[in-house]
Amino acid sequence: MLDTLIRQLFELRWFKKLKTNTVPRWIILLIDMLLVACSYVVFVLSSLDPQVSLTPFLLLRNLVLVVAVYGFVTYFSKSYTCVIRLSVIEDLFREFIVVLVSTAILIVMNLIYGAIASNVLFSYWGVIYVGVLSFAMLTIERLMIKYIYARITATESNRRKVLVLGTSLDSLILANALKNEIGGKYEPVGLLSIKNGKDKDEINGFKVYKYSAEDVQKIFVGGGIHALIFDSSNIKLMRNGFADTFIENNIALLAINKVEEFELDDEREGSNISTYIKEVQIEDLLGREPIVLNNTLVRSHIKDSVVLITGACGSIGSEIVRQVATYKARRIVLVDQAETPMHDLSLELAKEFPDADVVLFMGDVHNHARMEKAFKDYRPKYVFHAAAYKHVPMMELNPTEAVLTNVEGTKNIADLALKYEVYKFVMVSTDKAVNPSNIMGCTKRLAEIYCQSLFFDAQKMGKNTQFITTRFGNVLGSNGSVIPLFRKQIENGGPVTVTHRDIIRYFMTIPEACSLVLEAGCMGHGGEIYIFDMGQPVRIYDLATRMISLAGLRPNEDIKIEEIGLRPGEKLYEELLNDKENTVKTDNEKIMIAQVRKYDYIDVCNNIDNIIELAQSGNVHDMVKGMKQFVPEYKSMHSEYEDIDKELERDDKSSDNYYFNPTAPVGK
C-alpha cells in the first residue's frame, strides 16, 4: 500500500520536477522546527508538570524560546543539510549533538533567569522531556526521508551499474551518496575490495567483491557492471598499474577528486554527486608522486614584484601568468606576438584575477628595440622567458627562424635583463637540448649556453642579475602535444598514428612544469640548470592503446594504430642529462641541478653572433654547420642535415674542438 502511494506521488507533475534535485534545505529546517514545537506541545498536553498551569502567554513565550534555541543550534550546526547523503549513523549523531547542545543552552538560560528573577522559565524535567521527544521525532523524520528517496532511486532504471573501489569509510560514504542521489547517473551495486585476507560478504547493504585480475571480466561484464569509481586517495594505486587490468578489459574508470567535496557542499542547491565524477583521462594515469613545491618561498619573491613573462600566451607561459597572479604580483607584463591568444588570455585574467595589474605588450622577442621598450617602461624584477619555437619537424623545415627566435630572442631578453638590472632571469628549456638531434634542440642548447656564460661573465663585473635555466620533458595537454592529437584521432574514428612502435617520452603536467619554473627561479642563485625528476618514461604506442581502451574501444579492432615513421630530427628516446653531466641535489628531492660544462663568454658570443648572422642572411648550410661545430654533440637524425655531419667527419674535425673561428669562411 505504501509503495503504491509513493509511486502515485512520483507521477505528479510537480513532484517529477522536484525529485530531480535534493529537497531544499529550508524545508528540512522548517519540518525540524515544527517537530520541536510539537514535542513541547505534547509535553504541555501531557500535564506531567505543574507548570502547565502557566498562562497561555507564558506557554507561548516558552514555546518560542524552545524553537528559537533549537533553530539557532540547528542552523549553525548545518544538521538540516546533506540528510540524504549521510549514513543513518552520521545523521543521527548530528541530531543527538543538536539536542544535547540545545538542552544545555535551555538549562543555562533557566539558571540565569532563576538567579535574576527568583523563578525559572521551564522545569528541568520539561527541558529533558522535550529533548528526548524531539530526538525521537527528528530520527523518524530522517528515516522517512531516506526511505522515500531510496524508493525514488529504485524506480529509476536508466542508471549505470558501478562498483566503488575499497571498503573504507570514504568508500561507504561515496557508495551511499550515489545510491541515494536523486536524478543520479550511477547505481552502486557493491564494493571492490583489494585487501588481503578475509573480507565480509556485505557491508552496510553493499555486496563486497574480492579483487582478482583474473576475475575482473567475470565480475564486471558478467554482472552487467559498467564502471569502477574511485576517489583521489587511490590515484597512486591506479598510476602504478592497477588501472591497466580494467583498461585492457574495456571497463570504464571514473574518478571523484575528494569525498569531502560533495559531503560538505551545502552552498549549492540541488547539487548532485554525479557532477563531481569524471571519466578518467590518460593524463590522470601518467603522473607520479605529487611534487611538493615551496609555495612560501615563491610567494615571498613574487608578491608585490613586477614580473615580465615572454611567450605569455603559450601553454607554459599562460600557466606561469596564472600562478604569478595567484601569488599577487604587483604588475604582470605579458609579452607575446600572438594577437588573438593575447586577447583571450586578457579576458580570462580579467575574470579570474580582476585585481591584477596586467600589461598586454605585443612584440617579437628577436625585435631588440621593441623588447627594450618593455624593460625600460616597466622595469621588471623577475623575467620568465618562455617564448620559443618548439615543434621539432617544423623547425627542421624552418631552421633560420628557430635560430632567430630561440637563440637571438633569448640573447636579446637576457642582455636586456642584465642592462636593466633584473633580479632573476629564468629560461624555460627542454630535454631536447641534451645531445640534440634536431635544429630545435640545438637552438635551446645554444640559449642555455649563452645564459649561463653571461651570468658568470656578469659576476666578474659585479653585476647581480641571476640567470637560471629549467629543463624538462613533454608537457601533457600543451599545444601540439601527442595526447590532444590522439584524442582527436580517436574521436574521428582513427587511425591513431605513432611515429615508431618503440618511441618513448617523459611527461609532466602543465601546472607542475610551471611550478618548477617558479620555484627554480626563486631558489636559484645564478648559473644553474635545473632538471626535474620526470618519473618513468612512457612508450607512445602503449599510450595510444590505453587512450583507445579508456574511450571504451578496442585497439586495432575499433581503432587502428598506424606507424608512420620517425619524423625529421626525432629520437626514439629523450634524455634530461648529457652523458658527461652530473647532478647536485637541492632541498626538493624532485629537483636537481645539472653539472654542465662552463663556456668562455667571449667565445660564446663570437660563435653565437656568427650563427645568428648566418641565419639572418639565410645561409642555412653554414649556419647548421656552425651549430654542429660549436655543439659537437648535436648529431642530426632522420634529417637532411645528416650530410653536414658526414662533411665534418670528412674534414677530420677533432672531437675536442668545441669552437670554430667565427671569422673564418665556413661552407663547402
C-alpha positions as CSV (number, residue, x, y, z in Angstrom):
1,M,0.0,0.0,0.0
2,L,2.8,2.5,1.0
3,D,4.8,1.7,-2.2
4,T,1.7,2.3,-4.3
5,L,1.1,5.7,-2.7
6,I,4.7,6.6,-3.2
7,R,4.6,5.6,-6.9
8,Q,1.4,7.6,-7.4
9,L,3.0,10.6,-5.7
10,F,6.0,10.3,-8.1
11,E,3.8,10.6,-11.1
12,L,2.5,14.0,-10.1
13,R,3.9,16.7,-12.4
14,W,5.2,19.0,-9.7
15,F,6.9,16.1,-7.9
16,K,8.7,14.9,-11.1
17,K,10.2,18.4,-11.3
18,L,11.2,18.4,-7.6
19,K,12.7,14.9,-7.5
20,T,15.4,15.7,-9.9
21,N,17.1,17.7,-7.2
22,T,17.7,17.3,-3.5
23,V,15.0,18.6,-1.1
24,P,15.5,22.3,-0.5
25,R,17.3,22.7,2.9
26,W,14.8,25.3,4.2
27,I,12.0,22.7,4.0
28,I,14.0,20.3,6.2
29,L,14.8,23.1,8.6
30,L,11.1,24.1,8.8
31,I,10.0,20.5,9.4
32,D,12.7,20.1,12.1
33,M,11.3,23.2,14.0
34,L,7.7,22.0,13.6
35,L,8.7,18.7,15.2
36,V,10.4,20.5,18.1
37,A,7.3,22.7,18.6
38,C,5.2,19.5,18.6
39,S,7.5,18.0,21.2
40,Y,6.9,20.9,23.5
41,V,3.1,20.9,22.9
42,V,3.0,17.2,23.7
43,F,4.8,17.8,26.9
44,V,2.3,20.6,27.9
45,L,-0.7,18.5,27.0
46,S,0.6,15.5,28.9
47,S,0.1,17.5,32.2
48,L,3.1,15.9,33.7
49,D,4.4,19.1,35.2
50,P,2.9,21.7,37.5
51,Q,4.0,24.5,35.1
52,V,1.3,23.5,32.6
53,S,-0.9,25.8,34.7
54,L,1.1,28.8,33.3
55,T,-0.9,31.4,31.4
56,P,-1.2,31.0,27.6
57,F,1.1,33.9,27.1
58,L,3.9,32.3,29.2
59,L,3.3,29.0,27.5
60,L,3.6,30.7,24.1
61,R,6.7,32.5,25.2
62,N,8.3,29.3,26.3
63,L,7.4,27.6,23.0
64,V,9.0,30.4,21.1
65,L,12.2,30.2,23.2
66,V,12.5,26.4,22.8
67,V,12.0,26.7,19.0
68,A,14.4,29.6,18.8
69,V,17.2,27.8,20.7
70,Y,16.8,24.6,18.6
71,G,16.6,26.7,15.4
72,F,19.8,28.5,16.3
73,V,21.7,25.4,17.1
74,T,20.3,23.5,14.0
75,Y,21.2,26.4,11.7
76,F,24.8,26.8,12.8
77,S,25.4,23.1,13.0
78,K,24.1,22.6,9.5
79,S,22.3,19.4,10.6
80,Y,19.5,20.1,8.2
81,T,21.8,19.7,5.2
82,C,23.0,16.6,3.4
83,V,20.2,14.5,5.0
84,I,20.2,12.1,2.1
85,R,24.0,11.9,1.6
86,L,25.0,11.0,5.1
87,S,24.6,7.5,6.5
88,V,22.0,6.8,9.2
89,I,24.6,6.7,12.0
90,E,26.2,10.0,10.9
91,D,22.9,11.7,10.6
92,L,21.6,10.5,14.0
93,F,24.8,11.6,15.6
94,R,24.4,15.1,14.3
95,E,20.8,15.2,15.6
96,F,22.0,14.0,19.0
97,I,24.5,16.8,19.2
98,V,21.9,19.4,18.3
99,V,19.5,18.1,21.0
100,L,22.3,17.9,23.6
101,V,23.6,21.4,22.9
102,S,20.0,22.9,22.8
103,T,19.1,21.2,26.1
104,A,22.3,22.5,27.7
105,I,21.5,26.1,26.4
106,L,18.0,25.9,27.8
107,I,19.2,24.7,31.2
108,V,21.8,27.5,31.3
109,M,19.0,30.0,30.4
110,N,16.9,28.6,33.2
111,L,19.8,29.1,35.7
112,I,20.5,32.7,34.6
113,Y,16.8,33.6,34.7
114,G,16.4,32.0,38.1
115,A,19.3,33.9,39.5
116,I,17.8,37.2,38.3
117,A,14.0,36.7,38.7
118,S,14.0,34.0,41.5
119,N,12.0,31.8,39.2
120,V,12.5,29.5,36.2
121,L,11.5,29.7,32.6
122,F,10.9,25.9,32.3
123,S,11.0,23.0,34.6
124,Y,14.2,21.0,34.2
125,W,12.1,17.9,33.7
126,G,10.3,19.6,30.8
127,V,13.6,20.6,29.1
128,I,14.8,16.9,29.2
129,Y,11.4,15.6,28.1
130,V,11.3,17.9,25.1
131,G,14.9,16.9,24.2
132,V,14.1,13.2,24.3
133,L,10.9,13.5,22.3
134,S,12.5,15.9,19.7
135,F,15.3,13.4,19.1
136,A,12.8,10.6,18.6
137,M,10.7,12.6,16.2
138,L,13.7,14.0,14.2
139,T,15.1,10.5,13.9
140,I,11.8,9.2,12.5
141,E,11.7,12.2,10.1
142,R,15.1,11.4,8.7
143,L,14.5,7.7,8.4
144,M,11.3,8.5,6.4
145,I,13.1,10.9,4.1
146,K,15.8,8.4,3.4
147,Y,13.2,5.7,2.8
148,I,11.3,7.8,0.3
149,Y,14.4,8.8,-1.5
150,A,15.5,5.2,-1.7
151,R,12.2,4.3,-3.2
152,I,12.6,7.1,-5.8
153,T,16.1,5.8,-6.6
154,A,14.7,2.3,-7.0
155,T,12.2,3.5,-9.6
156,E,14.9,4.9,-11.9
157,S,16.1,2.3,-14.4
158,N,18.5,4.4,-16.5
159,R,21.4,4.4,-14.1
160,R,24.6,2.7,-14.9
161,K,25.7,0.0,-12.5
162,V,29.1,0.6,-10.9
163,L,31.4,-0.7,-8.2
164,V,33.1,1.6,-5.7
165,L,36.8,0.8,-5.0
166,G,37.6,0.0,-1.4
167,T,35.8,-0.8,1.8
168,S,36.9,2.2,3.8
169,L,34.6,4.8,5.4
170,D,35.1,7.1,2.5
171,S,34.1,4.4,0.0
172,L,31.0,3.7,2.0
173,I,30.1,7.4,2.1
174,L,30.6,7.6,-1.6
175,A,28.5,4.5,-2.3
176,N,25.7,5.7,0.0
177,A,25.7,9.1,-1.6
178,L,25.5,7.7,-5.1
179,K,22.8,5.2,-4.1
180,N,20.6,7.9,-2.5
181,E,21.2,10.6,-5.1
182,I,18.0,11.8,-6.9
183,G,18.5,12.0,-10.7
184,G,21.9,10.4,-10.4
185,K,23.7,8.7,-13.2
186,Y,25.2,5.7,-11.3
187,E,23.8,2.8,-9.2
188,P,26.5,1.4,-6.9
189,V,25.8,-2.4,-6.6
190,G,28.8,-3.2,-4.4
191,L,32.3,-2.5,-3.2
192,L,35.5,-3.9,-4.8
193,S,37.9,-4.9,-2.0
194,I,41.7,-5.0,-2.7
195,K,42.7,-6.1,0.8
196,N,44.5,-9.3,1.5
197,G,42.8,-11.7,3.9
198,K,39.2,-12.5,4.7
199,D,36.6,-9.9,3.8
200,K,33.0,-9.5,4.8
201,D,30.4,-10.6,2.2
202,E,28.4,-7.4,2.7
203,I,29.0,-4.0,4.3
204,N,26.1,-1.6,5.0
205,G,23.9,-3.4,2.5
206,F,26.6,-3.4,-0.3
207,K,28.0,-6.7,-1.6
208,V,31.7,-6.9,-1.3
209,Y,33.6,-8.3,-4.3
210,K,37.1,-9.6,-3.8
211,Y,39.5,-8.2,-6.5
212,S,41.4,-10.6,-8.7
213,A,42.8,-9.7,-12.1
214,E,41.6,-13.0,-13.5
215,D,38.0,-12.4,-12.3
216,V,37.6,-8.7,-13.4
217,Q,36.0,-9.7,-16.6
218,K,33.6,-12.0,-14.9
219,I,32.7,-9.5,-12.1
220,F,32.1,-6.6,-14.4
221,V,31.0,-7.9,-17.8
222,G,29.2,-10.9,-16.3
223,G,27.4,-8.8,-13.7
224,G,26.5,-6.1,-16.2
225,I,28.5,-3.5,-14.2
226,H,29.5,-0.5,-16.3
227,A,32.5,1.0,-14.4
228,L,34.7,1.3,-11.3
229,I,34.6,4.5,-9.3
230,F,37.4,5.6,-7.1
231,D,38.5,8.7,-5.2
232,S,41.8,10.6,-5.1
233,S,43.2,8.5,-2.3
234,N,43.6,5.6,-4.8
235,I,45.2,7.6,-7.7
236,K,48.7,6.3,-6.8
237,L,47.4,2.7,-7.0
238,M,45.9,3.4,-10.4
239,R,49.1,5.0,-11.7
240,N,51.2,2.1,-10.5
241,G,49.4,-0.3,-13.0
242,F,46.2,-1.2,-11.2
243,A,44.2,0.6,-13.8
244,D,45.7,-1.5,-16.7
245,T,43.6,-4.5,-15.8
246,F,40.4,-2.5,-16.2
247,I,41.6,-0.7,-19.3
248,E,42.6,-4.0,-21.0
249,N,39.1,-5.3,-20.3
250,N,37.4,-2.2,-21.6
251,I,35.9,-1.4,-18.2
252,A,35.4,2.4,-17.7
253,L,37.2,4.1,-14.8
254,L,35.5,7.0,-13.1
255,A,37.1,9.3,-10.5
256,I,36.0,11.8,-7.9
257,N,38.5,14.2,-6.5
258,K,37.6,14.1,-2.8
259,V,34.6,12.7,-0.9
260,E,34.5,15.9,1.1
261,E,33.7,17.9,-2.0
262,F,30.1,16.6,-2.1
263,E,29.8,15.7,1.6
264,L,30.3,19.2,2.7
265,D,28.9,21.1,-0.3
266,D,25.9,22.8,1.2
267,E,26.1,26.0,-0.7
268,R,24.7,24.7,-3.9
269,E,21.0,24.0,-4.1
270,G,20.3,20.7,-5.8
271,S,23.9,19.9,-6.4
272,N,24.5,16.2,-7.5
273,I,27.3,14.0,-6.5
274,S,27.5,12.8,-10.2
275,T,28.6,16.3,-11.3
276,Y,31.9,15.7,-9.3
277,I,32.6,12.4,-11.1
278,K,34.5,12.4,-14.3
279,E,35.8,9.8,-16.7
280,V,39.5,9.1,-16.1
281,Q,41.7,10.6,-18.8
282,I,45.1,9.3,-19.7
283,E,46.7,12.4,-18.1
284,D,45.4,11.2,-14.7
285,L,47.3,7.9,-15.1
286,L,50.7,9.4,-16.3
287,G,51.5,11.3,-13.2
288,R,53.9,10.5,-10.4
289,E,54.1,11.3,-6.7
290,P,52.8,14.9,-6.3
291,I,55.7,17.3,-6.4
292,V,55.8,19.2,-3.2
293,L,56.8,22.8,-4.0
294,N,57.9,25.6,-1.7
295,N,55.0,27.9,-2.3
296,T,56.0,30.1,0.7
297,L,59.4,30.7,-1.0
298,V,57.7,31.6,-4.3
299,R,55.2,33.8,-2.7
300,S,57.8,35.8,-0.8
301,H,59.6,36.5,-4.0
302,I,56.7,37.2,-6.4
303,K,54.3,39.1,-4.2
304,D,54.4,42.8,-4.9
305,S,57.0,42.4,-7.6
306,V,56.9,43.4,-11.3
307,V,57.1,40.2,-13.4
308,L,57.6,40.0,-17.1
309,I,56.8,36.8,-19.0
310,T,57.7,36.2,-22.6
311,G,55.7,33.7,-24.6
312,A,52.9,34.6,-22.2
313,C,50.1,33.2,-24.3
314,G,51.6,29.7,-24.8
315,S,50.8,26.6,-22.8
316,I,53.7,27.2,-20.4
317,G,53.7,31.0,-20.4
318,S,50.0,31.3,-19.7
319,E,50.1,29.0,-16.8
320,I,53.1,30.9,-15.4
321,V,50.9,34.0,-15.7
322,R,48.1,32.4,-13.8
323,Q,50.4,31.2,-11.0
324,V,52.1,34.6,-10.8
325,A,48.7,36.3,-10.5
326,T,47.8,33.9,-7.7
327,Y,51.0,35.0,-5.8
328,K,49.8,38.6,-6.0
329,A,52.5,40.1,-8.2
330,R,52.3,43.9,-8.3
331,R,52.3,44.0,-12.0
332,I,52.4,41.3,-14.7
333,V,53.8,42.2,-18.1
334,L,52.6,39.8,-20.8
335,V,54.9,39.7,-23.9
336,D,53.8,37.8,-26.9
337,Q,53.3,38.3,-30.7
338,A,50.1,36.3,-31.0
339,E,47.2,38.8,-31.0
340,T,44.1,36.5,-30.6
341,P,45.6,34.3,-27.8
342,M,46.7,37.5,-26.0
343,H,43.1,38.9,-26.2
344,D,41.7,35.6,-25.0
345,L,44.1,35.4,-22.1
346,S,43.4,39.0,-21.1
347,L,39.7,38.2,-20.9
348,E,40.4,35.2,-18.7
349,L,42.6,37.2,-16.4
350,A,40.1,40.0,-16.1
351,K,37.5,37.4,-14.9
352,E,39.7,35.2,-12.7
353,F,42.0,37.9,-11.3
354,P,40.1,41.2,-11.5
355,D,42.5,43.0,-9.1
356,A,45.7,42.0,-11.0
357,D,47.6,44.8,-12.8
358,V,48.2,43.2,-16.2
359,V,50.0,44.8,-19.1
360,L,49.5,43.5,-22.6
361,F,52.7,44.0,-24.6
362,M,52.7,42.8,-28.2
363,G,56.1,42.1,-29.7
364,D,58.6,39.6,-31.1
365,V,61.5,38.6,-28.8
366,H,64.0,39.0,-31.6
367,N,63.0,42.6,-32.1
368,H,65.5,44.2,-29.8
369,A,64.2,47.7,-29.9
370,R,60.6,46.6,-29.1
371,M,61.8,44.4,-26.2
372,E,63.9,47.2,-24.8
373,K,60.8,49.4,-24.5
374,A,59.1,46.8,-22.4
375,F,62.1,46.6,-20.0
376,K,62.6,50.4,-20.0
377,D,58.9,51.2,-19.3
378,Y,58.1,48.5,-16.7
379,R,61.5,47.7,-15.0
380,P,60.7,44.0,-14.2
381,K,62.3,42.4,-11.1
382,Y,61.6,38.9,-12.4
383,V,61.7,37.7,-16.1
384,F,60.4,34.3,-17.1
385,H,61.5,33.6,-20.6
386,A,59.1,31.0,-22.2
387,A,59.0,32.4,-25.8
388,A,60.3,29.8,-28.2
389,Y,59.6,27.7,-31.3
390,K,59.3,24.2,-30.0
391,H,57.9,21.8,-32.7
392,V,60.8,19.7,-33.9
393,P,59.6,18.8,-37.5
394,M,58.5,22.4,-38.2
395,M,61.9,23.8,-37.1
396,E,63.7,21.3,-39.3
397,L,61.8,22.9,-42.2
398,N,62.5,26.5,-40.9
399,P,65.9,26.4,-39.2
400,T,66.7,30.1,-39.6
401,E,63.5,31.1,-37.8
402,A,64.4,28.6,-35.0
403,V,67.7,30.4,-34.5
404,L,66.3,33.9,-34.7
405,T,63.6,33.2,-32.1
406,N,65.2,30.6,-29.8
407,V,68.8,31.9,-29.9
408,E,68.7,35.6,-30.9
409,G,65.4,36.1,-29.0
410,T,66.9,34.6,-25.8
411,K,70.1,36.6,-26.2
412,N,68.0,39.9,-26.5
413,I,66.0,39.2,-23.4
414,A,69.0,38.0,-21.4
415,D,71.1,41.1,-22.4
416,L,68.2,43.4,-21.5
417,A,67.7,41.7,-18.2
418,L,71.3,42.4,-17.4
419,K,71.2,46.0,-18.7
420,Y,68.0,46.9,-16.7
421,E,69.3,45.1,-13.5
422,V,66.6,42.4,-13.4
423,Y,66.9,40.4,-10.2
424,K,66.2,37.0,-11.7
425,F,66.0,35.8,-15.3
426,V,64.6,32.2,-15.7
427,M,64.7,30.5,-19.0
428,V,62.4,27.6,-20.0
429,S,64.4,24.9,-21.8
430,T,63.8,21.3,-22.8
431,D,65.2,17.8,-22.6
432,K,65.7,18.0,-26.4
433,A,68.7,20.3,-25.6
434,V,70.6,17.3,-24.3
435,N,72.6,15.6,-27.1
436,P,70.4,17.4,-29.6
437,S,69.3,15.5,-32.7
438,N,67.4,18.4,-34.3
439,I,67.5,22.1,-35.0
440,M,65.1,23.0,-32.2
441,G,67.1,21.1,-29.6
442,C,70.4,22.6,-30.6
443,T,68.9,26.2,-30.6
444,K,67.7,25.6,-27.0
445,R,71.2,24.3,-26.0
446,L,72.8,27.4,-27.5
447,A,70.3,29.5,-25.5
448,E,71.3,27.6,-22.3
449,I,75.0,28.1,-23.0
450,Y,74.6,31.8,-23.6
451,C,72.6,32.5,-20.5
452,Q,75.0,30.5,-18.3
453,S,78.1,32.1,-19.7
454,L,76.5,35.6,-19.5
455,F,75.9,35.0,-15.8
456,F,79.5,34.1,-15.0
457,D,80.8,36.9,-17.0
458,A,78.4,39.4,-15.3
459,Q,79.6,38.1,-11.9
460,K,83.1,39.1,-12.7
461,M,81.9,42.7,-13.5
462,G,80.0,42.9,-10.2
463,K,76.5,42.5,-11.7
464,N,73.8,40.9,-9.6
465,T,71.3,39.6,-12.2
466,Q,70.9,35.8,-11.7
467,F,70.4,33.7,-14.8
468,I,68.7,30.3,-14.3
469,T,67.6,27.6,-16.6
470,T,64.9,24.9,-16.1
471,R,64.9,21.8,-18.3
472,F,62.1,19.3,-18.5
473,G,60.3,16.9,-20.9
474,N,57.0,16.8,-22.7
475,V,54.0,18.7,-21.1
476,L,50.6,17.0,-21.0
477,G,48.0,18.9,-22.9
478,S,50.3,21.6,-24.3
479,N,49.6,23.0,-27.7
480,G,50.5,20.4,-30.4
481,S,51.3,17.6,-27.9
482,V,50.6,14.0,-28.6
483,I,47.7,13.5,-26.2
484,P,45.3,16.1,-27.8
485,L,46.3,14.7,-31.2
486,F,45.5,11.1,-30.2
487,R,42.2,12.2,-28.6
488,K,41.1,14.0,-31.7
489,Q,42.1,11.0,-33.9
490,I,40.0,8.7,-31.6
491,E,37.0,11.0,-31.8
492,N,37.3,10.9,-35.6
493,G,37.3,7.1,-35.6
494,G,41.0,6.7,-36.2
495,P,43.5,5.8,-37.2
496,V,45.8,6.8,-34.4
497,T,49.3,7.5,-35.8
498,V,52.5,6.9,-33.9
499,T,55.9,7.5,-35.5
500,H,57.5,4.4,-34.1
501,R,56.4,1.4,-32.0
502,D,59.3,1.8,-29.5
503,I,59.5,5.5,-29.1
504,I,59.4,6.7,-25.5
505,R,58.9,10.1,-23.9
506,Y,58.8,11.7,-20.4
507,F,55.7,13.5,-19.4
508,M,54.6,16.1,-16.8
509,T,51.6,18.3,-16.3
510,I,51.5,22.0,-17.2
511,P,50.9,23.2,-13.6
512,E,53.9,21.0,-12.4
513,A,56.1,22.4,-15.1
514,C,55.2,26.0,-14.3
515,S,55.5,25.5,-10.6
516,L,59.0,24.1,-11.2
517,V,59.9,27.2,-13.2
518,L,58.7,29.4,-10.4
519,E,60.5,27.6,-7.6
520,A,63.7,27.1,-9.6
521,G,63.7,30.9,-10.3
522,C,63.3,31.6,-6.6
523,M,65.7,29.0,-5.2
524,G,68.5,29.6,-7.8
525,H,71.4,31.9,-7.3
526,G,72.5,32.0,-10.9
527,G,74.3,29.8,-13.4
528,E,72.2,26.7,-12.6
529,I,70.4,24.4,-15.0
530,Y,67.6,22.7,-13.0
531,I,66.3,19.4,-14.1
532,F,63.2,17.6,-12.9
533,D,62.6,14.0,-11.7
534,M,60.2,13.1,-14.6
535,G,59.5,9.6,-13.3
536,Q,59.4,6.7,-15.7
537,P,59.2,7.3,-19.5
538,V,56.1,6.2,-21.4
539,R,56.1,4.2,-24.6
540,I,54.0,6.2,-27.0
541,Y,52.5,3.1,-28.6
542,D,51.3,2.0,-25.2
543,L,49.9,5.4,-24.6
544,A,47.8,5.1,-27.8
545,T,46.4,1.7,-26.8
546,R,45.5,2.9,-23.3
547,M,43.7,6.0,-24.6
548,I,41.7,3.9,-27.1
549,S,40.7,1.5,-24.3
550,L,39.8,4.3,-21.9
551,A,37.4,5.5,-24.6
552,G,35.7,2.2,-24.4
553,L,37.1,0.9,-27.7
554,R,39.4,-1.9,-28.7
555,P,42.8,-1.1,-30.1
556,N,43.5,-2.3,-33.6
557,E,39.9,-3.5,-33.9
558,D,37.6,-0.5,-33.3
559,I,40.5,2.0,-33.8
560,K,43.6,1.2,-35.8
561,I,47.1,2.2,-34.7
562,E,49.4,3.0,-37.6
563,E,53.2,3.6,-37.6
564,I,54.2,6.4,-39.9
565,G,58.0,6.5,-39.3
566,L,60.2,8.9,-37.3
567,R,59.9,12.5,-38.3
568,P,63.0,14.6,-39.2
569,G,65.1,15.2,-36.1
570,E,63.1,12.9,-33.9
571,K,64.8,10.5,-31.4
572,L,63.4,7.2,-30.1
573,Y,64.1,8.5,-26.6
574,E,64.8,11.8,-24.9
575,E,67.4,12.5,-22.2
576,L,67.4,15.0,-19.4
577,L,71.2,14.9,-18.9
578,N,74.2,14.8,-21.2
579,D,76.4,11.7,-20.6
580,K,79.2,14.0,-19.2
581,E,76.9,15.8,-16.8
582,N,76.3,15.0,-13.1
583,T,73.6,16.3,-10.8
584,V,73.6,18.0,-7.4
585,K,70.7,17.6,-5.0
586,T,68.5,20.5,-3.9
587,D,66.2,20.9,-0.9
588,N,63.5,19.4,-3.1
589,E,64.3,15.8,-3.9
590,K,62.4,16.1,-7.2
591,I,64.5,19.0,-8.4
592,M,68.3,18.7,-9.2
593,I,71.0,20.8,-10.6
594,A,72.8,19.6,-13.7
595,Q,76.6,20.0,-13.5
596,V,77.4,21.1,-17.1
597,R,80.5,22.3,-18.8
598,K,81.2,26.1,-18.5
599,Y,82.0,28.1,-21.6
600,D,84.0,31.3,-22.1
601,Y,81.6,34.2,-22.6
602,I,83.7,35.8,-25.4
603,D,83.9,32.6,-27.3
604,V,80.2,32.0,-26.9
605,C,79.4,35.5,-28.1
606,N,81.6,35.1,-31.2
607,N,80.1,31.8,-32.2
608,I,76.5,32.7,-31.5
609,D,76.8,36.1,-33.2
610,N,78.1,34.3,-36.3
611,I,75.3,31.7,-36.2
612,I,72.7,34.5,-35.9
613,E,74.3,36.5,-38.8
614,L,74.2,33.4,-41.0
615,A,70.5,32.9,-40.0
616,Q,69.7,36.5,-40.9
617,S,71.3,36.1,-44.3
618,G,69.5,32.8,-45.0
619,N,72.7,30.7,-45.2
620,V,71.2,27.5,-43.8
621,H,74.1,25.2,-44.6
622,D,76.8,27.3,-43.0
623,M,74.5,28.1,-40.1
624,V,73.8,24.5,-39.3
625,K,77.5,23.6,-39.7
626,G,78.4,26.3,-37.3
627,M,75.9,25.0,-34.8
628,K,77.4,21.5,-35.1
629,Q,80.9,22.8,-34.6
630,F,80.0,24.7,-31.6
631,V,77.8,22.0,-30.1
632,P,79.6,18.8,-31.3
633,E,77.1,16.5,-29.5
634,Y,74.5,17.8,-32.0
635,K,74.0,14.9,-34.4
636,S,71.1,15.0,-36.8
637,M,68.7,12.1,-37.0
638,H,66.3,11.3,-39.9
639,S,67.2,14.8,-41.3
640,E,68.8,16.3,-44.4
641,Y,71.4,17.8,-42.1
642,E,73.0,14.4,-41.6
643,D,75.0,15.2,-44.7
644,I,76.7,18.0,-42.7
645,D,77.7,15.5,-40.0
646,K,79.4,13.5,-42.8
647,E,81.0,16.6,-44.2
648,L,82.5,17.4,-40.8
649,E,83.8,13.9,-40.4
650,R,85.5,14.2,-43.8
651,D,87.1,17.5,-42.7
652,D,88.5,15.4,-39.8
653,K,87.4,17.8,-37.1
654,S,88.7,17.0,-33.7
655,S,86.1,15.7,-31.3
656,D,87.6,18.0,-28.6
657,N,87.2,21.1,-30.7
658,Y,84.1,22.8,-29.2
659,Y,84.6,26.1,-31.1
660,F,85.0,27.3,-34.6
661,N,86.6,30.5,-35.8
662,P,83.7,32.8,-36.5
663,T,85.8,35.0,-38.7
664,A,87.0,32.1,-40.9
665,P,85.0,31.1,-44.0
666,V,82.5,28.3,-43.3
667,G,81.0,26.2,-46.1
668,K,81.6,23.9,-48.9
